[in-house]
């Protein structure tokens, strides 16, 4: 196996995605804490903190869930945790699998993530400019923050797609270890 000129690029992208996932893990802890707080205040008559109401707490739950999902999606793609239907592909030679991966990422994933990033950016900016708030009169404000997580999600997915594309090219050239290959082609489940 020879040294790859692409590996510093995709290793940097994967490092960024791993850090985003760490922040997503914080959102998971927040989601658990908010949900526990919601249950305790609702069913055990524990008073809410001053200034909070049930609507705000419940909306905070889906905010934390949205942030969690947005920050982990790209990382999950690099770890092959997405659904694959590999019945036919698993019977193909390794090089054909890499070609299929390259074509799929180039034709579907990267354009989809790019278009999603552009449209969601406009969506978040419009929300900010309009001063959008919750449809509930007692809900959360600054909805643009939540809508901005969609921009992060698609942006991180785009970054993950480029990382996987570069790894697939390296794999096609024979520059990946068996462990690295599993994170590109899947198959270790």
N, C-alpha and C positions, 0 to 999 in steps of 0.2 A: 504494500500500500504506500503510495507516494503522498507527499505533503500537498495539501490543496490550497490554492489561492483563495478559494471561496469560504473556507472554514472560519477565518476571522470575522467575516461579514455575518454569516448565519449564527455563529456563536454569540456575537454582540446582540443580534436580534433576539435570540433565545434568552439572553440575560435580561433584556428589557422586558420581555414577556413574563419571565419568572418574577421580576420585581412587581410588575402589575398584578400578578396572581397573589403575591404576598399582601398587597393592599386589599385585594379581593377577599383574602382570608380574614382580614380585619372586619370587612363588611359582613362576613359570616358570623363573627363573634357579635357584632352589633345587632344583626338580625335575630340571633338567639336571645340576646339580652332584651331587646325591644319586645319580642314575642312573649318572653317570660313576664316582663313588666305588664304587658297588656293583659295577660291571663290573670296575674295576681290582682291587678286593680279591678278587673271586671268580675271575677268570681270569688275573690276573698275579701272584698270591701276594703282593700288597702287604698288610701287616698292618692290621687295623682299629684305630681309636682305642680306647683303653682304655674299657671299659664298654659298647661297642657290639657287637652281634652281627648276623648276617645278617637275622634276622627284624625287628629294629628298623629296619635300613636299608631293607628292602623295605617295611615299613609306613610309613616316612617318605615313600617315593615316592608311595604312594597318598594320604597326607595332603596332600602338596604339590599333587598333581593335583586333589584335591577342593577345596582352597583356591583354586587357579587357576580352576577351573570356576565355583565359587560367586561369586567376585568379578568375573568377566568377563561372566557371562550377562546381567545387566541392561544393561550398557554395549553389549553386542552387539545387544540389542534396539533400542536407540536409533540404531544405525548400520545397521540392516537387514541384518545378517549371518545372520539365521535363514532357514530354508527357507520359501519361499513357492511356492504353485502358482497362478500368475497367468494361466492360459490364458484364463479367462473374464473375470476382473476387468480385465485390461489393455484390453479392448475397450469398457469402460464409461466414461462421462463422469467427469471429475475429481471433481465434487461427489458422485456416487454412490460413488466410491472412498472418499472421506472418511466418508461415512455408514456404509459397510461397516466401515471401520476403527474408527469410534466404537462401533458395535454389537459388533464382535468383541472389542474391549478391554473394554467394559463388561459383556458377557454372559459371556465366557470368561476372559480373561487376569486381570483384577482379582480376581474371585472365586476363581479357582484359586490365585493368588499369596497371597491373604489366608488361605485355608484351609491352604495349605502352610506359611505362616509360623506359624500357630497350632498346628498339629499338630507341626511340627518343634521349636517352642519347648518343648512338653511333653515331647517325645522327648529333647531335650538336657538339660532339667532332671532328668528321671528318671535319665538316665545319670550326671549329677553327683551326685545324692542317693544313688544306688546305689554310687557309687565304681567305675563300670565300667572295666574294663581289657581289654586284648587277650585274645582267646580262647587265644592262645599263652602259655604260662607265661613265655616270655622276650621277649614283645612289649612294645609301648608301653603306658603308663598314660594316665589322663585322657582317655578316649575322648570325653568330653563336649565337648572342644574341637573335635574333628572333627565331631561332630554339630551343634555350634553353627554351623558353616559352612553347614549347610542352612538355618538360620534367616536367616543373612545373604543366602544365595542368593535365597530366596523374598522377603525384605524388599526387596532391591535390584530384583528383578523387579517387585514391586508398585510401587516408586518409578518404575521405567522405564515401566510401564504407565500410571501417572497422567501422567507426562511426555508420553508419546505421545498419550494422550487429549486433553490440553490443546493439544498441537500440531495434532491433527486438527481440533479445534474452531476453532483459529485458521486452519487451512487452509480449512475450510469457509466461514469468513467472509472469506477472501481476504487474510489477513494474513501469509502466508509467502512468502519468496522461492523461486525455482526450486530453489536449492541446499537450502534447508530442506525443501522439499516432497519431495525425493528421500529424506531421512532419515525421512520419515513414511510415504510411500506405496511406497518402493522404486523399482525400475525402472532403476537405473543400472548393473546388473551386466553 
